[in-house]
Amino acid sequence: MISFQSLLKTMLSKQLMAFLMVSQYKSITVAAEKINTVPSNISNHLAALESRLGLKLYYRTDYGVALTEDGEALEKHCLIQQQNIKEYFEQLTSKEDRIKLGITLSVIKLYLKDEFDVFEKYRVQIIDQDIRELIFKLETNEIDCIITHTPDDFNPPKKVDCRHIKSREIKVYYADKSILNQQTINIYTAYENGGLFNSLFKSHIKEFPEKDFNIIAVSNYDNITRFVEAGKGIMIYAQSEALDKKFSCMPIAGEHKALSVSIMKLVSNKNSNIDEFIDELVKLIERG
């Protein structure tokens, strides 16, 4: 599919494209960099445009380029044309049969890190956010499906179909066992206040009433593993070979012992393309 910049170049003359870039960045050098050309080409396009129109469109200053009154008038018309092209581009891209997938980075790393062909095949747009935000977007039709870990007591909203694929034992991971002897222990998670896993964390914590636990939300999975590796805390997560090799671990305390890999979509969504995509994901995860 053509990009917006390519469409803009296609529908505007080189002279108008050069003028639009200069009017936007107020610099011939910067304008040239933005459209991958040299400043002399920009200057030549501007000179040709001024010659064809019989107008002075700009002048140089100590700080770059400024538009004349005629240049400002032309800029207004160019911006209207650019907006029209943008609206046309949005119409083109809206016709694409893309799948918007809400997925947490950890799921990709644990199960799908070598499986991006399936994402390209179905032209998937990946949205990585907190699971509660993803569920809200699913319910409001902003995304098509979600794949994430869910605790064993997770109950999806009524209009959401939740398919549990794979169950994994939950473990406590840490760099050195001595951290478990500290009075205050940090639990690193990708979810604000523990997210869907709040009850899981609380179940574990209540087994150690003499300890103080801080649940700390971190922006992504890689940062979590870095903090744990540096000995700053622990992570409670689904068992994986990658984590088993990287850290020491122990079974989780409390009543929740397993996490499921779950795929969710709206019950009302009958898009066969999404169903086919989900079926392929299930095969990949079950195989992995």
Helices and strands as residue ranges (DSSP letters): H 4-11, H 14-25, H 28-34, H 39-53, E 58-61, E 64-67, H 69-94, E 99-103, H 105-107, I 108-112, H 116-121, E 124-127, H 131-139, E 145-151, E 160-174, G 177-181, E 184-189, G 192-197, H 198-205, E 212-217, H 221-229, E 235-238, H 241-246, E 248-251, E 258-266, H 272-287
